[in-house]
Amino acid sequence: MLFNKVSLYKISILAISACFLLPACVQMKTASLYDGIEQEIKSPKPTDISLIVEPIIYNEDASDVWGLEKDVCQDASISTTIAYSGKESIKLSWNRNAKGCKFAGIGIGWDSYAGKDLSEIIDYVAIQMYVRSQEGKSFGLPFVLTLEDYSGGMGFSYTGNKYFERTTIDEEWQKVVVPLSSFEMEKENLNPSNIKQLQIELQQSGSVYIDDIRLVFYEPEPQEPWLEEEVLPNPLAMPIQLLDDAFINNNAWGLITDDCQIIKLSDREQSEGQKSLYVKWNNQDQSCKLTAFGLSWNKWHPVNVTSIRQKAAFQFDIKSVSGKTSQLPIKIGFEDYDRAQAFVDLQSQFVTGGQYTSKWKKVTVPLAAIPDGIDFTRIKHLHFKLEEAGEVYIDNIRLVQLGERER
């Protein structure tokens, strides 16, 4: 036996077994050989909606419309001055939050309240209406469209913005198209083969005109995701070049020129390539609140560095314009996504030969040297904090495994 809906088969036989304790006894029982599920067969698309059901729900004739009244909830009437097509439209003003308001809305029995079978066209048809505001703009249309059958079952759909022709409801007519497939039918046991009416339940408040409500063929447009999740390279797959002639992914901040600092890419000096980062600062003036720069090497996605913290380092070349020194007034560290920061001073043990000089020197700062106090599972960026005053060139910033001294 075939069913239109999903059904459960049982193919059974009678198994006959002898009752060994009573030789004359025969016992009969059901043995199930197969349980299966028949897939629901999709109805074919009709060539004409009118061959299945009357497609016009409202157009000029309000004889099947109820709720055209004025009470504490709403003011609903037929307008003969504004219409999308013909000479009439439905004019609605409502305030669902008014004191004593229990229900706001209208209903349309259409086709003289004859029972309507929508079951064969659910996948192909939508309710289309034309809507405009009475005045001004609305960024939503707080309608709940409700189909009711003749046994009291109901199905609901909300007229969300995705069904609008434009972003807002304004004083120009626009098409609103709500697919029948969007209606929740199972919750209130709607029988789509015996539809009595369409209700438009009004929520919140508003004032609109509605016209030319009908069933139309509908095919959803192919949806292209407006935001695709980018596949990022592994931010821990060392070595990673963070700065050569440009910052990785151009994801750097703090490249500022003002009275407190000059931080910019320059072609005046370079340890290799064509450019380096020129950094000059003096924050001894109290008006200089922040002299710093930083960069993200994972396009501002958080990085969990806990697995490499004991075996990785930031490495870069540096040249001190002011000459030889065992320590520069620069701190290097991390900021996490809770804005917590942790830094280590750029001391002699991190630079080749123990001295920062006017010649290019290699600096290696192990991640393990950066102190606790931040969330190492959610690192936001590498952060250079500039103190007091100084002038340096920085080039060839990389994330490397410890022990890797050269490329």
C-alpha positions as a printed Julia matrix, in Angstrom:
407×3 Matrix{Float64}:
   0.0     0.0     0.0
   1.34    3.44   -0.92
   0.73    6.57    1.12
   1.28   10.21    0.19
   2.84   10.99    3.58
   5.72    9.22    5.26
   4.4     5.84    6.35
   5.73    2.81    8.12
   5.52   -0.61    6.51
   5.38   -3.91    8.25
   5.57   -7.03    6.15
   4.63   -9.91    8.35
   4.07  -13.63    8.17
   2.56  -16.02   10.59
   5.16  -18.24   12.18
   3.91  -21.55   13.38
   5.69  -23.28   16.2
   4.9   -26.37   18.11
   4.32  -26.15   21.85
   6.82  -28.7    23.01
   5.32  -29.01   26.47
   1.85  -29.69   25.04
   2.24  -31.85   21.93
  -1.25  -31.05   20.7
  -0.79  -27.29   20.97
   0.04  -25.03   18.03
   1.02  -21.36   18.71
   0.74  -18.62   16.09
   2.65  -15.31   16.32
   3.64  -12.38   14.08
   7.24  -12.14   12.87
   8.29   -8.83   11.3
  10.55   -9.27    8.29
  10.99   -5.62    7.25
  10.54   -2.16    8.65
  10.97    0.64    6.14
  10.16    4.29    5.5
   8.62    5.43    2.28
   9.93    8.81    1.23
   7.3    11.44    0.57
   6.93   12.06   -3.15
   6.95   15.74   -4.07
   3.88   16.82   -5.99
   4.56   18.03   -9.55
   4.39   21.75  -10.21
   1.04   22.72  -11.76
   0.97   24.72  -14.96
  -1.68   27.11  -13.62
  -2.5    27.91   -9.97
  -6.14   28.52  -10.87
  -6.48   24.85  -11.87
  -5.81   23.98   -8.21
  -7.23   26.87   -6.19
  -8.57   30.39   -6.62
  -5.4    32.55   -6.6
  -6.97   35.96   -5.86
  -7.26   36.5    -2.1
  -8.13   40.21   -2.13
  -8.5    42.58   -5.06
 -11.27   45.22   -4.96
 -13.87   42.86   -3.47
 -14.0    43.04    0.35
 -17.02   40.75    0.77
 -14.81   37.96    2.17
 -12.91   40.29    4.53
 -13.69   40.53    8.24
 -12.23   42.84   10.87
 -12.84   46.07    8.97
 -13.71   48.05   12.07
 -12.47   50.62   14.51
 -11.87   49.67   18.14
  -9.21   50.1    20.85
  -6.76   47.98   18.87
  -7.14   49.06   15.29
  -8.75   51.19   12.65
  -9.28   48.99    9.57
 -11.26   50.09    6.53
 -11.4    50.14    2.76
  -9.67   53.12    1.18
 -11.07   54.45   -2.1
  -8.42   57.15   -2.49
  -5.16   55.14   -2.45
  -4.68   51.81   -4.24
  -1.92   49.84   -5.91
  -4.24   48.58   -8.64
  -7.9    49.33   -9.27
  -9.74   51.75   -7.02
  -9.53   50.26   -3.52
  -7.07   48.99   -0.91
  -7.21   47.92    2.73
  -6.19   50.71    5.13
  -4.82   49.58    8.5
  -3.73   51.49   11.6
  -3.15   49.63   14.85
  -1.6    49.65   18.29
  -1.38   46.18   19.79
  -0.17   47.63   23.11
  -3.25   49.79   23.64
  -5.01   49.24   26.95
  -7.69   46.56   26.63
  -6.45   45.32   23.25
  -6.6    41.54   22.97
  -6.39   40.98   19.22
  -5.63   43.17   16.22
  -6.02   41.93   12.69
  -8.22   41.04    9.77
  -9.19   37.85    7.97
  -9.96   36.98    4.36
 -12.02   33.88    3.52
 -11.49   34.3    -0.24
 -13.4    32.35   -2.84
 -16.53   32.81   -0.71
 -15.02   30.75    2.13
 -14.85   27.6     0.03
 -12.43   24.98    1.34
  -9.12   25.4    -0.48
  -6.56   22.64   -1.09
  -3.03   24.06   -0.96
  -1.31   20.75   -0.25
  -0.19   20.18   -3.86
   1.32   23.65   -4.36
   3.09   24.39   -1.08
   6.53   23.99   -2.64
   5.82   26.24   -5.61
   3.57   29.07   -4.45
   3.76   32.16   -2.22
   1.32   34.74   -0.86
   2.1    38.01   -2.58
   0.79   41.4    -1.47
   1.57   45.03   -2.17
   2.21   47.24    0.85
   3.05   50.87    1.53
   3.1    53.01    4.65
   0.48   55.64    5.28
   3.25   58.06    6.2
   7.0    57.86    6.69
   9.14   54.73    6.88
   9.04   51.48    8.79
  11.95   49.08    9.08
   9.66   46.12    9.63
   6.2    44.83    8.92
   4.88   43.25   12.13
   2.4    40.89   10.46
   1.81   37.27   11.37
   0.19   35.58    8.41
  -2.03   32.75    9.6
  -3.7    30.07    7.5
  -6.66   28.42    9.26
  -8.36   25.22    8.18
 -11.94   24.14    8.73
 -11.1    22.03   11.79
  -9.43   24.98   13.57
  -5.84   24.01   12.74
  -3.48   26.86   12.01
  -0.14   27.57   10.33
   1.94   30.71   10.86
   4.55   32.75    9.0
   6.16   36.06    9.9
   6.66   38.74    7.26
  10.33   39.32    7.9
  12.44   41.84    5.96
  13.85   39.08    3.77
  10.47   38.95    2.03
  10.49   42.69    1.21
  11.26   44.1    -2.2
  13.21   46.93   -0.54
  14.84   47.41    2.86
  12.07   49.52    4.4
   8.32   49.96    4.08
   7.84   53.52    2.82
   5.26   55.59    0.96
   5.92   53.82   -2.35
   4.14   50.55   -3.06
   6.34   47.49   -2.87
   5.87   43.77   -3.24
   6.04   41.45   -0.23
   6.25   37.75   -1.05
   5.86   35.1     1.68
   6.35   31.46    0.52
   3.79   28.9     1.63
   6.74   26.67    2.53
   7.67   29.17    5.27
   4.47   28.47    7.24
   4.79   26.45   10.43
   2.01   23.91    9.95
   2.69   21.08   12.38
   2.61   23.02   15.65
  -1.1    23.86   15.42
  -2.02   20.91   13.16
  -2.89   22.83   10.01
  -4.5    20.7     7.31
  -3.38   22.43    4.08
  -5.94   20.51    2.02
  -8.93   22.24    3.63
  -8.05   25.93    4.13
 -10.78   28.23    5.39
  -9.1    31.65    5.47
  -6.0    33.8     5.67
  -5.64   35.96    8.77
  -3.31   38.93    9.05
  -2.56   39.3    12.75
  -1.14   42.71   13.62
   1.65   43.02   16.18
   3.28   46.08   17.79
   1.92   49.16   15.97
   1.84   50.65   12.51
  -0.18   52.17    9.69
  -0.14   50.78    6.14
  -2.15   50.16    3.03
  -2.41   46.62    1.59
  -3.59   45.71   -1.88
  -3.68   42.96   -4.49
  -3.2    39.92   -2.24
  -2.89   36.72   -4.25
  -1.15   33.38   -4.7
   1.73   33.44   -7.18
   4.32   30.99   -8.38
   7.5    31.31   -6.37
  11.02   29.96   -6.65
  13.59   31.07   -4.08
  16.59   32.78   -5.58
  19.91   30.98   -5.08
  21.4    32.39   -1.9
  24.98   33.55   -1.94
  26.38   33.92    1.57
  26.97   37.59    2.28
  29.88   36.7     4.51
  31.94   33.64    3.78
  34.15   32.3     6.5
  37.68   32.82    5.29
  40.02   29.87    5.34
  43.08   31.19    7.13
  46.58   29.73    7.05
  47.81   28.11   10.22
  49.02   31.02   12.44
  51.41   28.63   14.21
  53.06   27.15   11.1
  56.49   28.7    11.53
  58.34   30.53   10.16
  55.83   33.3     9.46
  57.0    36.56    7.93
  55.24   39.43    9.73
  57.13   42.37    8.17
  59.34   42.6     5.1
  58.56   45.44    2.71
  55.01   45.51    4.12
  53.13   44.14    7.09
  51.47   40.76    6.74
  47.96   41.25    5.3
  48.49   45.0     5.93
  47.13   44.29    9.43
  49.21   46.77   11.41
  48.22   49.72   13.57
  50.01   52.74   15.06
  51.71   53.99   11.88
  51.36   57.62   12.94
  53.26   60.83   12.41
  52.61   63.55   15.0
  54.39   65.55   17.68
  54.97   62.42   19.77
  56.06   59.88   17.19
  56.96   59.06   13.62
  56.2    55.45   12.76
  56.21   54.65    9.07
  57.62   52.37    6.39
  60.76   53.93    4.92
  63.13   53.15    2.05
  66.03   55.02    3.7
  67.36   51.93    5.52
  66.74   48.2     5.28
  68.35   45.03    6.54
  67.06   43.31    3.4
  64.48   44.01    0.75
  63.45   47.57   -0.08
  61.93   49.0     3.09
  62.04   48.91    6.88
  59.99   50.42    9.67
  61.28   53.8    10.84
  60.37   54.46   14.48
  61.11   57.72   16.28
  59.37   58.74   19.48
  59.43   61.0    22.5
  56.62   60.55   24.99
  58.19   62.54   27.82
  55.67   65.3    27.14
  52.56   64.6    29.23
  50.35   65.2    26.2
  51.78   62.07   24.54
  49.44   59.37   25.8
  50.26   56.45   23.54
  53.4    55.76   21.54
  53.12   52.24   20.26
  52.46   50.04   17.25
  51.43   46.48   16.66
  50.26   43.92   14.17
  47.99   40.92   13.8
  49.35   37.96   11.86
  45.98   36.14   11.72
  43.75   38.84   10.17
  42.56   39.85   13.65
  41.29   36.38   14.5
  42.4    35.22   17.96
  45.49   33.02   18.1
  46.1    30.3    20.69
  49.88   30.3    21.25
  49.94   27.95   24.23
  51.26   25.02   22.17
  54.26   27.03   20.87
  54.94   29.25   23.83
  57.98   27.25   24.98
  59.46   26.68   21.52
  58.86   29.85   19.49
  60.21   33.38   19.35
  59.67   36.69   17.63
  62.75   37.59   15.67
  63.6    40.87   13.91
  66.47   43.09   12.8
  67.01   46.41   14.54
  69.31   49.39   14.06
  69.67   52.06   16.74
  70.18   55.56   15.33
  71.43   56.86   18.7
  74.34   54.42   18.88
  75.42   51.63   21.19
  73.3    50.62   24.2
  72.59   47.46   26.17
  68.87   48.17   26.46
  66.32   50.05   24.39
  63.25   51.75   25.9
  60.98   49.37   23.99
  58.72   46.7    25.38
  57.45   43.81   23.27
  54.49   41.63   24.16
  50.92   40.63   23.54
  47.42   42.0    23.98
  44.53   39.52   24.28
  40.88   39.97   23.35
  40.02   41.06   26.89
  42.48   43.97   26.41
  44.9    42.53   28.94
  48.56   43.16   28.08
  51.9    41.58   28.99
  55.35   42.88   27.98
  59.03   42.16   28.32
  61.76   44.84   28.1
  64.06   44.78   25.07
  67.15   43.92   27.08
  70.68   42.86   26.15
  70.05   39.1    26.33
  67.72   39.29   23.32
  70.18   40.92   20.88
  73.15   39.37   19.13
  76.36   40.43   20.93
  74.43   41.95   23.84
  74.48   45.47   22.36
  72.06   47.49   20.25
  74.18   49.53   17.84
  74.05   51.69   14.73
  74.52   48.54   12.68
  71.79   46.0    12.03
  71.51   43.42   14.81
  69.36   40.31   15.14
  66.89   40.3    18.07
  65.24   37.1    19.3
  62.52   37.36   21.98
  61.19   33.95   23.12
  57.44   33.79   23.68
  58.23   32.2    27.04
  59.85   35.48   28.12
  56.5    37.27   27.9
  55.03   37.04   31.41
  51.7    35.61   32.5
  48.64   37.78   33.13
  46.94   37.46   29.75
  44.9    34.8    27.97
  47.42   33.07   25.73
  44.58   31.18   24.03
  43.07   34.42   22.64
  45.95   36.61   21.51
  44.87   39.66   19.53
  48.17   41.09   18.3
  51.89   41.56   18.77
  52.46   44.86   20.56
  55.51   47.15   20.63
  55.29   49.72   23.43
  57.64   52.71   23.15
  58.84   54.48   26.31
  60.82   57.64   27.0
  62.51   58.56   23.69
  64.38   56.79   20.92
  64.99   56.32   17.23
  65.4    52.94   15.5
  64.82   51.05   12.29
  63.11   47.65   12.5
  62.97   45.1     9.69
  62.31   41.46    8.91
  59.91   40.66   11.8
  59.19   36.92   11.92
  57.65   34.25   14.13
  60.19   31.43   14.26
  61.06   28.3    16.14
  63.63   28.79   18.85
  67.13   28.15   17.57
  66.38   29.44   14.07
  68.83   32.31   13.7
  68.75   32.93    9.98
  66.32   32.27    7.13
